[in-house]
Amino acid sequence: MKHWNEDDFQKWLYGLKEEDSHLETCGECRVEMERLCLARQGVIAAPEVSEEFLAAQRRNIHTRLNHPSRNFVPLRWALSATMLAVVVAGLTLPHFRKSPVSLTNDEQLYSDLAAMEQSSEPKAIQPLHKLFEK
Amino acid sequence: MGAMADRLEVSLDRETSTREFSAWMTSEQKRIFLLCKRMLQDISEADSATQDTFIKAWQSLNRPGSKDLDNPGSWLTRIAVNTCLDRLRSRRWQFWKKRPAQEDEENILRLAASSGPNAEDQIFAAEIGGRLQSALDKLSLRQRAVFALRHYEDRSLADIAGILDLDVGTVKVHLFRAIEKLREELHDLYFRDRGKQ
């Protein structure tokens, strides 16, 4: 005759194991089962909750029922959306910054090209000339 | 005159239903608060969750076309459990929150007077009960809900399945895993002093 072990009793206590024929015939296991039932009742007995606390909680519930607080959900969404927009703008705007555009017009460009063509020496030598100027 | 009578009738109905609701709330309040406390492990959060539960219940009952409830207790438990699960999920984002001081918790939750011949047993039960509650953190949210409803409320597996909208097989799996994770605490709870007898 195999007695129930701790595992069996625990499963039975929590509804995971059915009573079997062994329990009907085994006095020892039946006694243990009764002891566990008593132990469980003592252990799960609800603790006292102070009456003042419960009364205050009821008052709060009634207050909230009579004066429902404003729903801040749309405001929260708006704030989140604004923050997101700021972050996205901060990340993407630098990519759109344009490089400085030279404002030379066509006339100036043509005159520069003409001067370069007429000059006998390359334009790159001009800075060297400046080094020997007094 | 007819319009006035209608208004009066409506206000009387509201007053009656408020009174009925208050009476029902008073009868269920402690149970719901303790369930929330056991699931959330925090008095202040359990207080808010209990309030939310009753407010949701009131709003649902007063919604046009709301049906009569077969089992208002289970229905309320379902609202409470879902409220707690929502809070537990959002708690992951509120890790900076501090827990209230232990003395505050003890002021609110007073254990039954432990006088009499089995005072020692009651103290032990309170101690191991506290250990078991702390150990609930090891469980997943569903496992915690299933274990709390079975262990503290002694509900049947079918009832738990109804409350959590699961099938009984799934409830069994959650409960089995919860018991496995709480093996040490449950051993101390039930079998610690078996050798004495």
HADDOCK unambig.tbl for C-alpha pairs under 7 A between the chains (distance, minus, plus):
assign (segid A and resid 14 and name CA) (segid B and resid 150 and name CA) 6.84 0.50 0.50
assign (segid A and resid 16 and name CA) (segid B and resid 172 and name CA) 6.76 0.50 0.50
assign (segid A and resid 36 and name CA) (segid B and resid 190 and name CA) 6.46 0.50 0.50
assign (segid A and resid 39 and name CA) (segid B and resid 190 and name CA) 6.62 0.50 0.50
assign (segid A and resid 43 and name CA) (segid B and resid 125 and name CA) 5.38 0.50 0.50
assign (segid A and resid 43 and name CA) (segid B and resid 129 and name CA) 6.79 0.50 0.50
assign (segid A and resid 44 and name CA) (segid B and resid 152 and name CA) 5.71 0.50 0.50
assign (segid A and resid 47 and name CA) (segid B and resid 109 and name CA) 6.75 0.50 0.50
assign (segid A and resid 47 and name CA) (segid B and resid 110 and name CA) 6.45 0.50 0.50
assign (segid A and resid 47 and name CA) (segid B and resid 111 and name CA) 4.90 0.50 0.50
assign (segid A and resid 47 and name CA) (segid B and resid 112 and name CA) 5.99 0.50 0.50
assign (segid A and resid 48 and name CA) (segid B and resid 109 and name CA) 6.09 0.50 0.50
assign (segid A and resid 48 and name CA) (segid B and resid 110 and name CA) 5.24 0.50 0.50
assign (segid A and resid 48 and name CA) (segid B and resid 111 and name CA) 5.43 0.50 0.50
assign (segid A and resid 48 and name CA) (segid B and resid 112 and name CA) 5.71 0.50 0.50
assign (segid A and resid 49 and name CA) (segid B and resid 108 and name CA) 6.01 0.50 0.50
assign (segid A and resid 49 and name CA) (segid B and resid 109 and name CA) 4.79 0.50 0.50
assign (segid A and resid 49 and name CA) (segid B and resid 110 and name CA) 5.90 0.50 0.50
assign (segid A and resid 50 and name CA) (segid B and resid 108 and name CA) 5.53 0.50 0.50
assign (segid A and resid 50 and name CA) (segid B and resid 109 and name CA) 6.40 0.50 0.50
assign (segid A and resid 50 and name CA) (segid B and resid 110 and name CA) 6.74 0.50 0.50
assign (segid A and resid 53 and name CA) (segid B and resid 108 and name CA) 6.44 0.50 0.50
assign (segid A and resid 61 and name CA) (segid B and resid 51 and name CA) 5.59 0.50 0.50
assign (segid A and resid 61 and name CA) (segid B and resid 55 and name CA) 6.90 0.50 0.50
assign (segid A and resid 65 and name CA) (segid B and resid 55 and name CA) 6.63 0.50 0.50
